[in-house]
């Protein structure tokens, strides 16, 4: 594991991947499936479509046709990059010489594909070498660069190998010569944000301030006037207004980022930009950027977020529409957008230490994100609807295959989301049986978590120390939890005085064998949406702990819109060990509108009769893995 | 008024237009607006787009671009024809020399446009004379012919002038030589049904059986194998499967009509076909055709009909989708489709005498159909949604302007829908203050209706006879009505023994001065949809008498989805004399979900608080005539 520069202004930094182990019944099987099946499966798909072969940069007929703005083939480099990044994360914890050789082969091919001046984009070099740096608005050129930078950093940190890192440093140096504020440079910035957050990783991996500065330039130049995308269009001889999305809100370039207060446009782009803004603020202490992030966060979470942790309701812009516009059956809620929210939340959490960011990180992760991949790790959702008439099916691949490798890299780096380390403190953000090793206050510490979370709210943390040490142990008290209790060496301690930023903060002189136990009550309960949300009117969603539930036809053999959950129904939780690897399911006595007495009437003046029926809900993240049928998150209530 | 052939197998025949007068507060102002404003306004529009000028058959660049299947400009002849038909109906009751001259000018131009062989289609002659009779599936060639036939019959019957009638007889003779079962003929039939029902009118106007026979051929040839549309495509060198709609269900040509039992495809086409089938059965006593009609009617009314009398939910095929698929906000429910349903219902009613057909005729007319035109007679809806987020606006004209002249011809001939005359009997189908003159049992009879229907259910019918006469007077007891009472010369008579086919049948020796009075209670009430209708779950619609209601933002200054009408709420009816010409509105004490206590939460575990609020509903037919805003037919209940 290579060193990275310290980030003194950041409240928490993650632990290195190899330091965190999952040994639980929830994550461990999922990580194993994605590691053992997903990595190989996705590489097969990248080979099948031709993305791997395209590294030779030979011009071929397009595999994916050009449409209006371009072709998704333009960002095959990014899909390969995310795969390299994911594989590297896996190698950091699970050495695998064959996989490492496969990754090395790709990095060698990428190195060979680099042009003499440092340029590296296999699509442009093969198909339109004269079009370099002419349409950043539409063509994902720096987006690909950003993902390759992330891959390079991951590969370097996992293996210590500098092949790709050096390639990408050269390319970034070229980009920084092309785009910048100086005379003779284009005052440009990414059309699809990504390079910014990657540059911050590159900065930390190399310790070179120029990458931090380049990131800061790209973030701050965004949305200024005269508008770069307009100038760029004029330089091409195009009408600046005549582009597919018609508004620079699409790429959050409608105004300078520090002046933004609404989450708008393409949801993934938005999340990647905000991630970079939060990271930059965490790195530099830039309070103005953090204030903008907090405004945007408030806008997202109070008006534009699905109860699943999904975001961006519309397919037309893959993004945001209007406040409270959260349609269920047509929800776009792209898997990548929710992954981007996890990235952003992590930067907000690490910068500020506020538990509410971890709350949403956890919620998006356990629900919308996980719904994007099957338990076996090889079937995916791109859109994540909250209601299905039964025609939705998971797919093996997509014409725009951004989500599968994005899922893979997030899951393969999950350890970085679970713990945080600060000055004299350790924070536990996510609960999962397993262990973490780190150094704090001069002691080597191993934390042993024992828990059946998320199915049960009891968490035991046993400490193993090389020598007694005084530090603060912070345990997240989830926002969904009421009545949490803390025990230190079996002694209940009052929680209220310990609560700080959503964490129970236990400062002590710790020694080996000490145990902290958390009891997080997680009764199943209903959630109601704000009355402004038209799509959810008269309906409830079911949640237990961090897990959001849904009804599926497989468990409820009735048209789901005919089912009613009475307002005060008792909701029972039950472990279903055979359900897709085991899960807690919910049951409640509900009602069903009877159809037997309608006698060929389509409309009548008396209400439907109601029959008792047991409603059965499963975790939303598990839907569409059994026989196809209807699904519904929001359940009628009365 | 010209004679028409008697139709002995038909239960009822309509009265001639000049014999029926509306002097009420509901229809009379609407008919006046459409007569005095609508006729002139629509002609201006037809001139503005160039449809009138196109009668000179000079090739010009297309005014409406060709798209895939063709251009709506292909059926400008039909729009002109419907205008001529409507103007002729108006002339039948309200002589107007200027209008008559305008109509005569058009008929003269149509006569001049007829080709030496009888062919008459201004689009084909001007733009693609070599493409005659080559693509009946897509190109509306006989559809235009059918509308011109209807116009010719109306013009002839209103004015006695044979100009257009003779033109159209020659053209129909040409069509009947091209299409038919004999050697050397194409075994073809219309792509867009219309000619069939027009031929039946032509048969009655001329008394020539050949037109009845041609109609029968067209109806019965439809959907047979080998499939005409496929053969026609092969003859053009096209792939028969490669057409826009992909299925012959689109034009109800997927199987022979006598074997059909589901209403499918393009809704207007379906209604026009079924109208012809019912008319043909009424004319000939063909029980097989009537059985098919009854199956199709049952399918429509028990599974595929909006509560407004709208039909055809989908824009993609302008037609039918799946059973119980009745989305509200995206409802297509084309005005023409509901007009077509009125046509079909009238034929079913006249053929069988069953009041249930008049019930739906009335319902579609008062609700979906009337919603298609503003009270002033010059703003229209093509689609008739049942829920609007507020962006829907009435328009002046449409790229496919089929609906405005269709509305106009229906309204200008409304008298034909109000009464029926049978052997020794008179039936009153629709109630409206006014009078009707006819002969029955050797006596000249004038019926004087006095009523404030549809706002009030009291109807008085006074008889004026040239001499006493014995006949049956049938008064429709609407299906929505419970507890109807009948009084003959102020004596209450038991209704049950009189009820026959949905009509109170009063056989008597009638004399001048006799009065029959009906009391039709019309309390406002809720309607519930069959539980299989997903879009209406947990909601109610409001109806009073034949009038269906909706909530509009203009009267309810809240997001409409936040409003709840409790199940047993008292619904009050109140006359609002200033509302768009006067209407009965409904009010009820309901509830509104409060937003004041949500404190920036998007989701929470307690239900919204409810505040009392008065709900105000207006007739659906009147919506979108005031300040724009939300609209909702289906109201949440609890």
Contacts between the chains, C-beta under 8 A, distances in Angstrom:
chain1	res1	chain2	res2	distance
A	298	B	600	7.4
A	301	B	602	6.5
A	302	B	600	4.8
A	302	B	601	7.2
A	302	B	602	5.3
A	303	B	602	6.6
A	305	B	602	6.2
A	307	B	603	5.4
A	525	B	605	5.1
A	526	B	605	6.3
A	526	B	607	8.0
A	527	B	603	4.7
A	527	B	604	7.0
A	527	B	605	6.0
A	528	B	603	6.8
A	528	B	604	5.9
A	528	B	605	7.2
A	528	B	606	6.9
A	528	B	607	5.2
A	528	B	608	6.2
A	529	B	602	6.9
A	529	B	603	5.7
A	530	B	595	6.9
A	530	B	598	5.3
A	530	B	601	6.6
A	530	B	602	5.3
A	530	B	603	7.3
A	530	B	604	8.0
A	531	B	559	7.5
A	531	B	562	4.9
A	531	B	593	3.8
A	531	B	594	7.2
A	531	B	595	5.1
A	531	B	598	7.6
A	531	B	608	4.9
A	532	B	559	6.6
A	532	B	562	7.9
A	532	B	595	6.3
A	533	B	602	7.6
A	534	B	559	7.0
A	534	B	561	4.4
A	537	B	561	4.5
A	537	B	562	6.9
A	537	B	593	7.6
A	537	B	636	6.4
A	538	B	538	5.5
A	538	B	564	7.9
A	538	B	636	5.5
A	538	B	638	7.4
A	541	B	603	7.5
A	559	B	531	7.4
A	559	B	532	6.6
A	559	B	534	6.9
A	561	B	534	4.4
A	561	B	537	4.5
A	562	B	531	4.9
A	562	B	532	7.9
A	562	B	537	6.9
A	564	B	538	7.9
A	567	B	607	6.4
A	593	B	531	3.8
A	593	B	537	7.6
A	594	B	531	7.2
A	595	B	530	6.9
A	595	B	531	5.1
A	595	B	532	6.3
A	598	B	530	5.4
A	598	B	531	7.5
A	600	B	298	7.4
A	600	B	302	4.8
A	601	B	302	7.2
A	601	B	530	6.6
A	602	B	301	6.5
A	602	B	302	5.3
A	602	B	303	6.6
A	602	B	305	6.2
A	602	B	529	6.9
A	602	B	530	5.3
A	602	B	533	7.6
A	603	B	307	5.4
A	603	B	527	4.7
A	603	B	528	6.8
A	603	B	529	5.7
A	603	B	530	7.3
A	603	B	541	7.5
A	604	B	527	7.0
A	604	B	528	5.9
A	605	B	525	5.1
A	605	B	526	6.3
A	605	B	527	6.0
A	605	B	528	7.2
A	606	B	528	6.8
A	607	B	526	8.0
A	607	B	528	5.2
A	607	B	567	6.5
A	607	B	637	7.7
A	608	B	528	6.2
A	608	B	531	4.9
A	636	B	537	6.4
A	636	B	538	5.5
A	637	B	607	7.7
A	638	B	538	7.4
A	638	B	638	6.0
